[in-house]
Amino acid sequence: MNIDIKLKPGTVYSLFGPSAAGKSSTLHVMAGFENQFAKAYLSVNGRVLLDAGKGKHMNVPAWRRGIVLVEQGSTLFPHLSVGENIYYGVSGQRDPWLDGWIERFGLGEYLTAKPRELSGGLVQRAVLARAIAKRPQTLLLDEAFSALDAPLRRTLQDAVLQLRQELGTTVMMVTHQLAEAQRMADEIGIIHQGEILQTGSPEQVMLSPNSWQVAKLLGYTHLLRDENARGFAFHPNRVILGAYSHQGPVLTGTVNQRFLHEGEYRVVLEMGECDHPVIEISVPIDADVQVGQALTVTVPNPPYVE
C-alpha cells in the first residue's frame, strides 16, 4: 500500500473505495493490530506511535496508543453484563457524562442484561458506548454501522459527530456507503488498490473527480462525449430537464422505462446510435415523464475526466 494521510485534530475523515482496496488494513495498522508492512509512520498530536522501515523499529503497543477501533460485528464480552462491558477498561466508578450517553443510546434498561439477550442493534450501540467510555483521542470506525437499519445508523452517526464536538476526537472511518461518508466527513479519501487517488471535501470530490476511475467509484455511470468530442463523466442525479446548452451538454432520447428509486423517479433513456445507447436519469418526483415520449436533458457543468 501507498497511503499518506494528514489529519487536523477533530477532523472526520472517510476512506471510501471498493472491497480489498486497503481501507481496513489502514485502520488496523493505525490501531496497532497489523504489523505486516515494509515501511510505516504514524503520529498523533506530535506523539510518534509507529516508525518502521530503513533500520527503524518503533511500535507503541495497541493498548497504549489512545486509539479505539470499532468494527462491523464487534462483540461484547459474553460473561459480563452490558453495564460491565461499557465500563470495562475505565475506572469503574459511575460517570455522569458516560451515563448520559448510555441513556442517549437507549441502553439504560439493559445494563444488567447479558449480551446474548440483546438484539444486534443494541449490541452495536453498547459497543460504541464502550468505545466512547474511554474518551478516545482518535476513533476508528470500520463499517461500524453498515449492518444497522437506517434510523439507528443515523442515530449513531449523530452520536459520533456529537462526540467530536464535545471532546475534539479525531475520527477516521471506513464505509461502503457514499451517503454516510458525505454526511459525516470533513474530508473523503478515495482509495483504490492501496493508493489514495483523490482527497477533498465531500463536495469537491463529488463535483470534481480527477479521473474516470474516481468518478466510477462515486456513482458516475457513463463516460460520454459532448459536441466537441470531449469526454465527461455522467451521473444519473446530475441532470436537469430541458435544453440549456450554456450550462452543459444536452442529451436527447426516448423514455423506455420509468421506476421509483430511493424516493425519486428514474427513467431509462434510449439515446440511439452512440457509445452508450441506454442510460438512466433521475427526474423530479412530480415530473410528467411517460414511457415512449422524447426527453431532452442537460448535464450542467459535468466533470471532464479525459
Disulfide bonds with the S-S distance in Angstrom:
none
